[in-house]
Structures are given as C-alpha cells and as structure tokens.
Amino acid sequence: HVGEMILVSGTSGTGKSALIQKGLGDPSANRGYIFASGKFEDKLLRPLSAFSDAMTCLAKCITVEHNKKGGLSSGGSSIATLIRDKIQNEFDEEDAEQLRRVLPGCAELLGARR
C-alpha cells in the first residue's frame, strides 16, 4: 500500500531486524516494494541515526534503480527525478543543505547545491 510504514521497537539483540527482514523484506522485494531499515547507535551520539540509516537505505535503492535506467542527470519522470525536483522546489538552499547534513547518505537523491 502506498504511503504505509511499519515501525518496530524493542530491546537490542532480540532479533527484530532478522524477523522483519525474513517476514517482510524478502516477500516485499518480490512484489516490487522497498524494505528500508536503520539502526540506532547510541554510542555514536547520533540522535537520528536509525532514521538517517533508513533514509540512506531508501535513497540507495531509489538511486541504484534510477542509475540502471540512465542516471539522475538524464531527466525523465523516474521516481528519483520526481523526488529530487520536489525537494529542490519545496526547500530553499539553506534547508536543503540541512537535509544533506542530517542525511548524508541521501546527497545524490537530494540533488546538487544550487
């Protein structure tokens, strides 16, 4: 379903990631869905590390698929191009730079600095 998200929490080391990957990741990939996950690393003192990791995973899936079809610079109406254009239209450069800092793994999808 478009726009749906599942969040799972629990004690470290209980097998949440393995359970979700096996139960949702493999079957959803067969249906064309993207399974993105992140892990909170409290020792790194990165408050948004799980979210940043999940967004990096998602961005990589989107850009890898897009690069197979010709790259982010080729235009067209791929999901990667639509996302990049929407971000560039909705955020001023200062806000886009903040996104690049918080989500460094999404830099290619966020687009180049203007």
Buried (B, 14 or more C-beta within 10 A) or exposed (E): EEEEEEEEEEEEEEEBBEEBBEEBBEEEEEEEBEBBBBEBEEEEEBEEBBBBBBBBBBBBBBBEEBBEEEBBEEEEEBEBBEBBEEBBEEBEEEEBBEBBEBBEBBBBBBBEEE
